[in-house]
Amino acid sequence: MRKPLGALIARAVREHGVDILLLAECGDPEKDLLATLQAETSLKWLRLSRSADKVQLFTHLPQQNWHQSHSENRMAIWKVGLGQPPGILLAAIHFVDKRSESEDGQMLLAAELAKEIVRLEDAVGFQRTVVVGDLNMNPFEKGLTGATTVHAVMTQQIAQRKTRIVQESEYRFFYNPMWGFFGDRTAGPPGTYYYASGTTAQFWHIFDQVLFRPELMNKLRELKILDCIAGVSLLSKRGIPNANDYSDHLPLLFQLDLD
Amino acid sequence: MDDTIPNLWPEQFRINVQTPLTILRIQAQYLGKVTRGILQGVVETETAKDRVQHRLVVVAPALTSRHTLIRAIHSAQWPYPAEVQAEGLKKPDHAGLASSISLAGLQERVYPTANDDDEMQQLLRKAFGSESTRALISSLLAQCNELFAASQTKNGSNENFVDSGV
């Protein structure tokens, strides 16, 4: 049985000064996680998601700053009063995995997400949007790169064009900085998830991602894949995520300067 | 017609069969009626390759929030069979899993499939009556009522937003 992770998570939260904690596929979080977070940080933490939600959202920011604008078990979009007005939109996602759904099925969910984000951006009148979560697709897959899906591109230079017209329809870009984390020529681990099977194996995947609309991409101050928390390695002796003791996914840490 | 050869077609074939999209659109309209306009239903459609997805979305205008309640997914060419995805339709063993799981290369569906409009309607009835749907609709109605009550108090009126029949 996996060790309880509450204390380790709380240490990571304190170590990095986390304001918003998102946990995917964590089941019903440990009942004392809020108390553990509070004890570790001396801040009052709230759990804003429903128990059925695939991504559990915790924060110490005031509850009145949060408004859930779209929900479905696998995706929730929040309008958050954070930093300079008008704040941001935060989409917390856990897409269905590849063992459970075909590429088409993943693309349908991605198209659904893209449509709901655009609808909400139009309603609130701004596009300061962040998408974060376990997308269960790599950055290069159609569900993330397609114009009718999330439309996330690998460079800020492309994203700063803001939109692209495809077959007479205009589609907004996301910037996906996770492209830059593949392999061993970058700082940190080669991906967030390791899976080796079949005749063609990629071994390391980056399923855990954070995407930004062009309006926010210049606000990104820090982004890394964590393989260590408070001196505790999250990797096994083989150098891959230690699923037995911690998680089969490595956590992401990102910081936005919104002031 | 040669009377010596019997009709081998099953009797349940009807000619007035409706597509999943039509059925969802009608149910979306009913949601507005049964909640007296506090909530609205809309149907959204997405496509990917050769698959089409229709979603029944519950809209709470007072809360400016939307909630995807049910998805019906079928091929772009044929409306049936349609997989019907809703929290209340998950097979008990698969709570928490996705639409299907792979077992020895075979896909075992987690959500049920409708092969005609009768089955589609039966599945929607089951999903609408499920605990998760009742909890969602009740939560939204309660939040709308609370919002309106606060607004009425602010404006100096004591009238209820929703009468006792809802």
Boltz contact constraints between the chains, C-beta under 6 A:
constraints:
  - contact:
      token1: [A, 69]
      token2: [B, 65]
      max_distance: 6.0
  - contact:
      token1: [A, 70]
      token2: [B, 66]
      max_distance: 6.0
  - contact:
      token1: [A, 71]
      token2: [B, 67]
      max_distance: 6.0
  - contact:
      token1: [A, 72]
      token2: [B, 68]
      max_distance: 6.0
  - contact:
      token1: [A, 96]
      token2: [B, 98]
      max_distance: 6.0
  - contact:
      token1: [A, 99]
      token2: [B, 102]
      max_distance: 6.0
  - contact:
      token1: [A, 100]
      token2: [B, 98]
      max_distance: 6.0
  - contact:
      token1: [A, 100]
      token2: [B, 100]
      max_distance: 6.0
  - contact:
      token1: [A, 100]
      token2: [B, 101]
      max_distance: 6.0
  - contact:
      token1: [A, 101]
      token2: [B, 98]
      max_distance: 6.0
  - contact:
      token1: [A, 101]
      token2: [B, 99]
      max_distance: 6.0
  - contact:
      token1: [A, 104]
      token2: [B, 48]
      max_distance: 6.0
  - contact:
      token1: [A, 104]
      token2: [B, 49]
      max_distance: 6.0
  - contact:
      token1: [A, 104]
      token2: [B, 51]
      max_distance: 6.0
  - contact:
      token1: [A, 107]
      token2: [B, 48]
      max_distance: 6.0
  - contact:
      token1: [A, 108]
      token2: [B, 46]
      max_distance: 6.0
  - contact:
      token1: [A, 108]
      token2: [B, 48]
      max_distance: 6.0
  - contact:
      token1: [A, 108]
      token2: [B, 53]
      max_distance: 6.0
  - contact:
      token1: [A, 111]
      token2: [B, 46]
      max_distance: 6.0
  - contact:
      token1: [A, 111]
      token2: [B, 48]
      max_distance: 6.0
  - contact:
      token1: [A, 112]
      token2: [B, 46]
      max_distance: 6.0
